[in-house]
Amino acid sequence: MEQKCKIGGEGLGNRGLVNEEDRLSELPEALLLHILSSLPTETVIATTVLSKSWKSLWKMLPKLKFDSRYHQTFSENVCRSLISHKAPVLDSLHLRVEDKGDALEMGLWIGIAIARNVRKLTLKFVFQEESLVRIPSGWCSFNDTLEILKLKSCILLDFPSLVCLKSLRKLHLYHVKFKDEESVCNLLCGCSSLEDLFVHRESCTDVETFTIAVPSLQRLTIYDDYCGEGVGGYVINAPSLKYLNIGGFNGLEFCLIEKAPELVEGKISDIFEIANENILESLTSAKRLSINLSPLKIKYPIGKIFYQLLSLELRTFSYEWWNLLSFMLDSSPKLQILKLIDPYRFARDDCPVGWEWSRPKYVPECLLFHLETFVWTRYEWQREDEKDVATYILKNARQLKKATFITKSIIPENLKKLEKRMEILNQLACEARASKSCRLVFESV
């Protein structure tokens, strides 16, 4: 054993270091490039001092990432790196710029990246002062290689004519501004292969009517921070849409979804006080829904049935949420999974004074024949409205296999509350259940 240690320690000498270097250098080039692609490009360039064989390796990187926070000669480094890049295809270019002076070279950067057949382009401009960078529209006039485009902050999009981004599949817009409504239409209508659109807006001050008319669109996410008094809104025409996620619409003038017959999944949250909307009506083809709406502030689609709906998730904090539940149960004959969620982690006041639940006149078809799973997260065991709804579900869901009630945690020192909760939960467990095979589960968070 001692002899082996001696050979390993003294016998190798400098040769041991050489071997270690050779091990690193002899890794397959594809593996080295994959490892280096996860690092900032400036850091990768610095690795050229490690080995002669690494001197030009960085030039073949499929992904380049630059951040002006970490380099003083940012603009010069970006230009030099892009010009020196030798890979046949540039998979990804990510630029984060905090100095407006550096942003003046943006047109050159994008031009070189387009010439390198860039597939994914991410631009983020973060300035201290109120200022916007205008994206050059020329590079959008015709491009058949760009597949993913992400634009973030302090960017102005001005498209006086139709763009042509033939291969663009994903477009993500974070807090960018449009010059006018025409620019919105010219951008979206010029993306004939667009499948995924993400829009996060701060207000309707740039464009009042935000029109999304994209026949190929399959996934749409919109979050709007606007909180005003009925100014502007959205018009959505997406006949191929399968996944819809919208939220934060508070005080908009309208939200009209004209065509979405292929919708599979919808998530609607934090939407209040919209003067003109058809949100629920546009969701009737969905199989899975997550809804966080005020029942008093939306239109009920009279005569519309959710024939495909199998799974429903409903928030329970809005006033008269129970009436929205009744409507959805009545309108969803094939519902199999029902989840009720209280978003508040702490106990709220007891049931609202004068509350009245408009129960379904007849037991809904889904309770009689299809509902198998019922989950209530943060169930308020002391509230009369919630106890009434829970009892109704258990008494009428004939095919129910499992009912889970997840209550809010109570500190062990509060013995009275613990005893009261156990008493009420025991009462709930003793309630008659339509399904003899239903398993009742109580948990706490």
C-alpha positions in Angstrom: 0.0 0.0 0.0 2.8 2.4 0.9 4.6 1.6 -2.3 1.5 2.4 -4.4 1.2 5.8 -2.6 4.8 6.5 -3.3 4.4 5.8 -6.9 1.2 7.8 -7.2 2.6 10.8 -5.2 6.3 11.0 -6.2 6.6 9.1 -9.4 4.2 11.2 -11.4 5.7 14.6 -10.7 4.9 17.1 -13.4 3.7 14.3 -15.7 0.7 13.9 -13.5 -0.4 17.5 -14.2 0.1 16.9 -17.9 -2.1 13.9 -17.8 -4.8 15.8 -16.0 -4.7 18.5 -18.7 -4.8 15.9 -21.4 -7.9 14.3 -19.9 -9.7 17.6 -20.1 -8.5 18.4 -23.6 -9.2 14.9 -24.9 -12.9 15.1 -24.1 -15.1 15.0 -27.2 -15.5 18.5 -28.7 -19.3 18.1 -28.7 -19.2 17.5 -24.9 -16.9 20.5 -24.3 -19.1 22.8 -26.3 -22.2 21.6 -24.4 -20.5 22.3 -21.0 -19.1 25.7 -22.1 -22.5 26.8 -23.6 -23.9 27.0 -20.1 -21.4 29.8 -19.1 -21.4 33.5 -20.0 -19.5 33.9 -23.3 -16.9 36.3 -21.7 -16.0 33.5 -19.2 -15.7 30.9 -22.0 -13.3 33.1 -23.9 -11.2 33.4 -20.8 -10.7 29.6 -20.9 -8.6 29.8 -24.0 -5.5 30.2 -21.7 -6.0 26.7 -20.4 -4.8 24.9 -23.5 -3.7 25.6 -27.1 -6.4 23.3 -28.3 -8.9 25.5 -26.6 -7.8 28.7 -28.2 -10.4 28.6 -31.0 -12.9 26.2 -29.3 -15.2 29.0 -28.1 -15.7 30.2 -31.7 -17.7 27.0 -32.3 -20.1 27.5 -29.4 -23.7 27.0 -30.5 -24.9 29.4 -27.8 -23.6 32.9 -27.0 -24.6 34.9 -23.9 -23.5 38.4 -23.1 -24.4 40.5 -20.0 -23.2 44.2 -19.8 -23.2 44.0 -16.0 -20.0 41.9 -16.1 -17.9 43.7 -18.7 -16.8 47.3 -19.2 -16.0 47.0 -23.0 -19.3 45.2 -23.6 -20.2 46.5 -27.1 -16.7 45.8 -28.4 -16.6 42.3 -27.0 -20.0 41.4 -28.5 -19.1 42.7 -32.0 -15.7 40.9 -32.0 -17.2 37.7 -30.7 -20.0 37.6 -33.3 -17.6 38.4 -36.1 -15.1 35.7 -35.0 -17.9 33.1 -34.6 -17.3 30.1 -36.9 -20.1 27.7 -36.1 -22.3 26.9 -39.1 -25.4 27.7 -37.1 -25.8 29.9 -34.1 -28.5 28.2 -32.0 -28.9 31.0 -29.4 -27.9 34.6 -28.8 -28.8 36.2 -25.4 -28.0 39.9 -24.8 -28.7 41.8 -21.6 -27.9 45.5 -21.9 -28.0 48.1 -19.1 -26.2 51.0 -20.8 -28.1 52.8 -23.5 -24.8 53.7 -25.3 -24.1 50.0 -25.8 -27.7 49.6 -27.2 -26.8 51.8 -30.1 -24.9 48.9 -31.7 -27.9 46.6 -31.4 -28.7 46.8 -35.2 -25.1 45.6 -36.0 -25.4 42.7 -33.4 -28.7 41.5 -34.8 -27.5 41.8 -38.4 -24.5 39.6 -37.7 -26.6 37.1 -35.7 -29.1 36.8 -38.6 -26.3 36.2 -41.0 -25.1 33.4 -38.7 -28.6 31.9 -39.0 -29.5 32.4 -35.4 -32.4 30.2 -34.2 -33.1 31.7 -30.8 -32.7 35.4 -30.0 -33.2 37.0 -26.6 -32.9 40.8 -26.1 -33.3 42.4 -22.7 -32.7 46.1 -22.1 -32.8 47.5 -18.6 -32.2 51.2 -18.2 -32.4 53.4 -15.1 -34.0 56.3 -17.0 -37.3 56.2 -18.9 -36.1 55.3 -22.3 -36.9 52.8 -25.1 -34.8 51.1 -27.7 -36.4 50.9 -31.2 -35.9 47.4 -32.7 -34.8 47.7 -36.4 -37.6 46.5 -38.5 -35.5 45.6 -41.5 -34.2 42.3 -40.1 -37.9 41.2 -39.8 -38.7 41.8 -43.4 -37.7 38.3 -44.3 -36.2 35.6 -42.1 -36.6 31.9 -42.4 -34.3 30.6 -39.7 -35.3 32.4 -36.4 -37.5 30.0 -34.4 -37.7 31.6 -30.9 -37.7 35.4 -30.2 -37.8 36.9 -26.6 -37.9 40.6 -26.1 -37.8 42.1 -22.6 -38.2 45.6 -21.2 -37.5 49.1 -22.6 -38.1 48.0 -26.2 -40.3 49.8 -28.8 -41.7 47.8 -31.6 -42.5 49.8 -34.7 -43.5 47.8 -37.8 -45.1 50.0 -40.5 -45.3 47.0 -42.8 -45.9 43.3 -42.6 -42.9 41.3 -41.2 -42.0 37.9 -42.5 -40.7 35.5 -39.8 -41.6 32.3 -41.6 -40.0 29.8 -39.0 -40.9 31.7 -35.8 -42.6 29.2 -33.4 -42.3 31.1 -30.1 -42.7 34.8 -29.4 -42.3 36.1 -25.8 -42.9 39.8 -25.1 -42.1 41.0 -21.6 -43.1 44.7 -20.9 -42.3 45.9 -24.4 -44.2 48.8 -26.1 -45.8 48.9 -29.5 -45.9 52.1 -31.5 -49.5 51.5 -32.6 -52.1 48.8 -33.2 -50.9 48.5 -36.8 -47.5 47.4 -35.5 -49.1 44.6 -33.4 -51.0 43.3 -36.4 -48.0 43.5 -38.8 -45.9 41.5 -36.3 -48.3 38.8 -35.5 -49.8 38.4 -38.9 -46.2 38.0 -40.3 -45.5 35.0 -38.2 -47.2 32.2 -40.2 -45.8 29.4 -38.1 -46.3 30.9 -34.6 -47.4 28.3 -32.0 -46.6 29.9 -28.6 -47.2 33.5 -27.7 -46.5 35.0 -24.3 -47.4 38.6 -23.6 -46.9 40.5 -20.3 -48.0 44.1 -20.4 -48.0 46.9 -17.9 -50.9 48.9 -19.3 -53.0 49.8 -22.4 -51.3 53.2 -22.8 -49.4 52.1 -26.0 -52.2 50.1 -27.7 -55.8 50.2 -26.7 -57.0 47.3 -28.9 -54.5 44.4 -28.8 -55.6 42.1 -31.5 -54.2 38.5 -31.7 -55.3 36.9 -35.0 -53.0 34.0 -35.6 -54.4 30.9 -37.3 -51.4 28.7 -36.3 -51.4 29.7 -32.6 -51.7 26.8 -30.1 -50.5 28.3 -26.8 -51.4 31.8 -25.6 -50.4 33.4 -22.3 -51.4 37.0 -21.5 -50.8 38.7 -18.2 -51.8 42.4 -17.9 -50.9 44.6 -14.9 -53.4 47.2 -16.0 -55.7 48.4 -13.2 -57.8 51.2 -14.6 -61.3 52.3 -15.6 -62.5 50.5 -18.7 -59.9 51.5 -21.3 -58.8 49.1 -24.1 -58.6 45.4 -24.1 -58.0 42.3 -26.2 -59.5 40.6 -29.2 -58.4 37.0 -29.8 -59.0 35.0 -32.9 -57.0 31.7 -32.7 -58.9 28.8 -34.3 -56.0 26.3 -33.5 -55.6 27.4 -29.8 -55.2 24.5 -27.4 -53.8 26.2 -24.2 -55.0 29.5 -22.9 -53.7 31.3 -19.8 -54.9 34.8 -19.1 -54.8 36.9 -15.9 -54.5 40.3 -14.3 -57.3 41.9 -16.4 -58.7 44.4 -13.9 -60.8 47.2 -15.2 -60.3 46.5 -18.9 -63.0 47.7 -21.3 -63.3 44.3 -23.2 -61.9 40.8 -23.6 -63.4 39.1 -26.6 -62.3 35.6 -27.7 -63.8 35.1 -31.1 -62.6 31.6 -32.2 -61.0 28.9 -30.0 -62.8 25.7 -31.0 -59.8 23.4 -30.3 -59.2 24.5 -26.8 -58.0 21.7 -24.4 -56.9 23.6 -21.3 -57.6 27.0 -19.9 -56.4 28.9 -16.9 -58.2 32.2 -16.1 -57.2 34.2 -13.0 -57.5 37.6 -11.4 -60.0 39.0 -13.9 -62.5 41.6 -12.6 -64.6 44.5 -13.7 -64.5 43.9 -17.5 -67.4 45.7 -19.2 -67.6 43.5 -22.3 -66.3 39.9 -22.2 -67.2 36.4 -23.3 -64.5 34.5 -21.4 -66.6 31.6 -20.0 -68.4 31.1 -23.4 -65.0 30.7 -25.2 -64.0 27.9 -22.9 -66.8 25.4 -23.6 -64.5 23.0 -25.6 -61.9 22.7 -22.9 -61.1 19.4 -21.1 -59.3 21.0 -18.2 -60.1 24.4 -16.6 -58.6 26.4 -13.7 -60.9 29.4 -12.9 -60.4 32.3 -10.6 -63.2 34.7 -11.4 -65.7 36.8 -9.5 -69.1 35.3 -10.1 -70.7 38.8 -9.9 -68.4 40.3 -12.5 -68.7 37.9 -15.4 -71.3 36.8 -18.0 -72.7 33.3 -17.7 -73.0 31.7 -21.2 -76.7 30.8 -21.1 -77.4 27.5 -22.9 -73.7 26.6 -23.3 -72.5 23.2 -22.1 -69.0 22.2 -21.3 -69.4 18.8 -22.9 -65.6 18.0 -22.9 -64.7 19.2 -19.4 -63.1 16.5 -17.3 -61.2 18.4 -14.7 -62.2 21.7 -12.9 -60.2 23.8 -10.5 -62.0 26.7 -8.8 -60.8 29.3 -6.4 -63.2 29.8 -3.4 -62.3 33.3 -2.1 -64.5 35.4 -4.4 -67.8 36.5 -3.0 -70.6 34.1 -4.1 -68.0 31.6 -5.5 -70.5 28.8 -4.7 -72.9 30.1 -7.3 -70.2 29.8 -10.0 -69.6 26.3 -8.8 -73.3 25.4 -9.2 -73.3 26.8 -12.7 -70.1 24.8 -13.7 -71.5 21.6 -12.1 -74.8 22.0 -14.0 -73.0 22.7 -17.3 -70.3 20.0 -17.1 -72.0 16.6 -17.5 -68.8 14.6 -17.9 -66.7 16.2 -15.0 -64.5 13.6 -13.3 -62.2 15.7 -11.1 -63.2 18.7 -9.0 -60.7 20.8 -7.1 -61.6 23.7 -4.8 -58.8 25.9 -3.6 -58.7 28.7 -1.1 -55.6 30.8 -1.9 -55.4 32.3 1.6 -53.0 30.5 4.0 -54.6 32.0 7.1 -58.1 31.6 8.5 -60.7 34.1 7.3 -63.8 35.4 8.9 -66.9 33.1 9.1 -69.4 32.8 6.4 -70.6 36.2 4.9 -73.8 37.5 6.6 -76.9 36.8 4.5 -75.1 34.4 2.2 -77.4 32.4 -0.1 -76.4 29.5 -2.3 -78.4 28.9 -5.4 -78.2 25.1 -5.4 -78.8 23.3 -8.7 -82.5 22.5 -9.1 -81.6 18.9 -10.0 -78.6 16.9 -9.0 -76.0 17.6 -11.8 -75.3 14.7 -14.2 -71.6 14.8 -13.4 -72.4 14.0 -9.7 -74.7 11.2 -10.6 -72.5 9.4 -13.1 -68.9 10.7 -13.5 -67.3 12.6 -10.6 -64.6 10.4 -9.1 -62.1 12.7 -7.4 -62.9 15.7 -5.1 -60.1 17.7 -3.4 -60.6 20.8 -1.3 -57.3 22.6 -0.4 -57.3 24.9 2.6 -60.9 23.9 3.5 -62.3 26.3 6.1 -63.9 23.8 8.5 -65.7 26.5 10.6 -67.4 28.3 7.7 -71.1 27.4 7.0 -70.9 28.1 3.3 -68.0 25.6 2.9 -69.6 23.0 5.1 -72.8 23.2 3.1 -71.0 22.8 -0.2 -68.9 19.9 1.0 -71.9 18.1 2.4 -73.8 18.5 -0.8 -71.0 17.0 -2.9 -70.6 14.0 -0.6 -74.4 13.4 -0.5 -74.8 13.5 -4.2 -71.6 12.2 -5.9 -72.5 8.6 -6.6 -69.3 7.6 -8.3 -66.9 9.4 -5.9 -63.8 7.3 -5.1 -61.8 9.7 -3.0 -62.6 13.0 -1.2 -59.6 14.9 0.2 -60.0 17.8 2.6 -56.8 19.7 3.2 -57.3 22.1 6.1 -55.2 25.0 7.3 -52.7 24.2 10.0 -53.4 25.2 13.6 -50.7 25.6 16.2 -50.8 22.8 18.8 -51.1 25.3 21.7 -54.5 26.4 20.4 -56.3 23.4 21.9 -59.8 24.8 21.6 -59.5 25.4 17.8 -58.0 21.9 17.4 -60.8 20.3 19.3 -63.4 22.3 17.4 -61.9 21.3 14.0 -61.8 17.6 15.0 -65.4 17.8 16.1 -66.6 19.3 12.8 -64.5 17.0 10.7 -65.9 14.0 12.5 -69.4 15.4 11.7 -68.4 15.6 8.1 -67.1 12.1 8.1 -70.4 10.9 9.5 -72.5 12.6 6.8 -74.2 10.2 4.5 -72.3 9.6 1.3 -73.9 8.7 -2.0 -70.9 6.6 -2.9 -70.3 3.6 -0.6 -66.7 3.2 -2.0 -65.7 6.8 -1.3 -62.6 7.1 0.8 -62.4 10.2 3.0 -59.0 11.8 3.6 -58.1 14.6 6.0 -54.8 16.5 5.8 -53.4 19.8 6.9 -50.9 22.3 5.5 
